[in-house]
């Protein structure tokens, strides 16, 4: 369901990076498209006891138990109430599938190498520098590019998964009623945003 690096080379854009853009508060973030499996509307999340505050709980995604984190809390940013724009971005990092709650998911962009810069102090003062690969600069826009391998504590995620065995079986968890699986609509950096209500990462491009 994700776009592999070799797919990008076949398109003649091997020197570019494709990133999925989303928002947390007033900030825009980007993660590598290869790490994104799909984007879902927010659904019922079953809480897990004795886990870090940034772990919101688990969901049933087509029969699989997925741990969901509040990304804003993990990054030390204010977390807002869920609304119609709230999304769960399902990612696969280090063979660990996790859901991240974000305020909205907006578009897919291509960033050229010269558009990626070192994160300024104004950003690293708010967010741990270890979590940031750099920033994408597109005109007036500053996209914070996350290193998800650093953001996600695999041990804590796996521990949370183990603890769910004493809560409910996958089939007993509330099912996600709406799963957005439309193909990703790629946008060249600087172009108009895709409709954030309708576009998401989905099936692998042919």
C-alpha positions as CSV (number, residue, x, y, z in Angstrom):
1,X,0.0,0.0,0.0
2,X,3.0,2.3,0.3
3,X,5.1,3.8,-2.4
4,X,8.6,2.2,-2.6
5,X,11.8,4.1,-3.4
6,X,12.2,2.2,-6.6
7,X,8.7,3.4,-7.7
8,X,10.0,7.0,-7.4
9,X,13.1,6.3,-9.4
10,X,10.9,4.9,-12.2
11,X,9.0,8.1,-12.2
12,X,12.3,10.1,-12.7
13,X,12.1,11.7,-9.3
14,X,14.7,9.6,-7.4
15,X,16.4,12.7,-6.2
16,X,13.1,13.9,-4.6
17,X,11.5,12.9,-1.3
18,X,7.7,12.3,-1.1
19,X,6.2,13.3,2.2
20,X,2.7,13.1,3.7
21,X,1.8,16.4,5.2
22,X,-0.3,16.8,8.4
23,X,-1.0,19.4,11.0
24,X,-0.7,19.6,14.8
25,X,-1.9,22.9,16.1
26,X,-0.3,25.7,14.0
27,X,2.6,23.5,12.8
28,X,2.9,21.5,9.6
29,X,4.7,18.2,9.7
30,X,5.9,15.7,7.1
31,X,6.7,12.0,7.2
32,X,8.1,9.8,4.5
33,X,5.4,8.3,2.3
34,X,7.1,4.9,2.4
35,X,6.2,4.7,6.1
36,X,2.5,5.5,5.7
37,X,0.1,2.7,5.1
38,X,-3.2,4.6,5.2
39,X,-5.1,7.4,6.8
40,X,-8.3,6.9,8.7
41,X,-11.0,9.0,10.2
42,X,-10.9,9.0,14.0
43,X,-12.8,6.1,15.6
44,X,-13.4,4.6,19.0
45,X,-10.2,4.0,20.9
46,X,-10.0,1.5,23.7
47,X,-7.8,2.8,26.5
48,X,-4.9,0.7,27.9
49,X,-4.1,0.9,31.6
50,X,-0.5,1.5,32.9
51,X,0.9,3.0,29.7
52,X,2.6,6.3,28.9
53,X,0.3,9.3,28.6
54,X,0.9,9.6,24.9
55,X,-0.5,6.2,24.2
56,X,-4.2,6.7,23.6
57,X,-5.1,3.1,23.4
58,X,-5.9,0.5,20.7
59,X,-8.3,0.2,17.7
60,X,-9.5,-2.8,15.6
61,X,-8.3,-2.2,12.1
62,X,-9.8,-5.0,9.9
63,X,-9.2,-7.6,12.6
64,X,-5.7,-6.4,13.7
65,X,-5.1,-4.6,17.0
66,X,-3.2,-1.3,16.4
67,X,-1.8,0.8,19.2
68,X,-2.7,4.5,18.7
69,X,-0.6,7.4,20.0
70,X,-1.4,11.1,20.5
71,X,1.5,12.5,18.4
72,X,1.1,16.0,19.9
73,X,1.5,14.7,23.4
74,X,4.5,12.6,22.4
75,X,6.2,15.7,20.8
76,X,5.4,17.9,23.9
77,X,2.8,20.0,22.0
78,X,-0.7,20.9,23.1
79,X,-3.3,18.3,22.2
80,X,-6.7,19.5,20.9
81,X,-10.2,18.0,21.0
82,X,-11.0,15.7,18.1
83,X,-13.2,17.1,15.3
84,X,-14.2,16.2,11.8
85,X,-10.7,16.9,10.5
86,X,-9.0,14.6,13.1
87,X,-7.2,11.6,11.5
88,X,-5.3,8.5,12.5
89,X,-2.3,8.0,10.2
90,X,-1.3,4.3,10.2
91,X,2.4,3.9,9.8
92,X,4.8,1.0,9.5
93,X,8.2,1.7,11.1
94,X,10.7,-1.1,12.0
95,X,8.0,-3.7,11.3
96,X,5.8,-2.1,14.0
97,X,2.4,-0.8,12.8
98,X,1.1,2.1,14.9
99,X,-1.6,4.7,14.5
100,X,-0.8,8.4,15.1
101,X,-3.6,10.9,15.9
102,X,-3.1,14.2,14.1
103,X,-5.3,17.3,13.8
104,X,-5.6,16.9,10.0
105,X,-3.9,15.2,7.0
106,X,-3.7,17.5,4.1
107,X,-1.6,16.5,1.1
108,X,1.4,14.6,-0.4
109,X,4.3,16.7,-1.6
110,X,7.6,16.2,-3.4
111,X,10.5,17.9,-1.8
112,X,13.7,18.5,-3.7
113,X,17.1,18.0,-1.9
114,X,17.7,21.8,-1.8
115,X,14.3,22.4,-0.1
116,X,15.4,20.4,2.9
117,X,17.2,22.4,5.6
118,X,18.5,22.0,9.1
119,X,15.8,22.7,11.7
120,X,16.1,26.2,13.2
121,X,16.4,26.7,16.9
122,X,12.9,28.0,17.1
123,X,11.7,24.5,16.2
124,X,14.1,22.5,18.3
125,X,13.3,24.5,21.4
126,X,9.7,23.2,21.1
127,X,10.4,19.7,19.8
128,X,13.2,17.3,20.7
129,X,15.9,17.7,18.0
130,X,16.3,13.9,18.0
131,X,12.8,13.6,16.6
132,X,13.5,15.9,13.6
133,X,15.3,15.0,10.4
134,X,15.1,18.6,9.1
135,X,12.6,21.1,7.7
136,X,11.1,21.4,4.2
137,X,11.0,24.9,3.0
138,X,8.4,25.8,0.4
139,X,8.1,29.6,0.0
140,X,6.7,30.8,3.3
141,X,5.9,27.3,4.5
142,X,8.1,25.4,7.0
143,X,7.4,21.6,7.1
144,X,8.9,19.8,10.1
145,X,10.2,16.5,8.9
146,X,9.9,13.8,11.6
147,X,12.2,10.8,12.1
148,X,9.5,8.3,13.2
149,X,12.0,5.7,14.2
150,X,13.1,8.1,16.9
151,X,9.6,9.4,17.8
152,X,8.2,5.9,18.3
153,X,9.5,3.9,21.2
154,X,9.2,0.4,19.8
155,X,9.6,-1.2,23.2
156,X,6.7,0.8,24.7
157,X,4.5,0.1,21.7
158,X,5.2,-3.6,21.9
159,X,4.6,-3.5,25.7
160,X,1.3,-1.9,25.1
161,X,0.4,-4.5,22.5
162,X,1.2,-7.3,25.0
163,X,-0.9,-5.6,27.7
164,X,-4.0,-5.6,25.4
165,X,-4.2,-9.4,25.6
166,X,-5.8,-8.9,29.0
167,X,-8.4,-6.4,27.7
168,X,-10.2,-7.7,24.7
169,X,-9.8,-9.9,21.7
170,X,-9.5,-8.1,18.4
171,X,-13.0,-9.1,17.3
172,X,-14.4,-7.6,20.6
173,X,-13.0,-4.2,20.0
174,X,-15.1,-1.5,18.2
175,X,-14.4,-1.6,14.5
176,X,-13.2,1.4,12.6
177,X,-16.3,2.5,10.7
178,X,-14.6,4.6,8.1
179,X,-11.3,3.6,6.5
180,X,-10.1,6.0,3.8
181,X,-8.2,3.9,1.2
182,X,-8.1,6.2,-1.8
183,X,-4.8,6.3,-3.8
184,X,-2.5,9.0,-2.8
185,X,-2.7,12.1,-5.0
186,X,0.8,13.3,-5.5
187,X,1.3,17.1,-5.6
188,X,4.5,18.9,-6.6
189,X,5.9,21.1,-3.9
190,X,4.3,24.5,-3.9
191,X,1.1,23.4,-5.6
192,X,-2.5,23.6,-4.2
193,X,-3.4,21.3,-1.3
194,X,-5.6,18.3,-2.0
195,X,-9.0,18.2,-0.3
196,X,-8.2,17.3,3.2
197,X,-11.6,15.7,3.8
198,X,-11.3,13.3,0.9
199,X,-7.7,12.5,-0.1
200,X,-5.6,10.0,1.8
201,X,-2.8,7.4,1.5
202,X,-4.1,4.1,0.3
203,X,-3.5,1.5,-2.3
204,X,0.0,1.3,-3.8
205,X,0.2,3.1,-7.1
206,X,0.5,0.9,-10.1
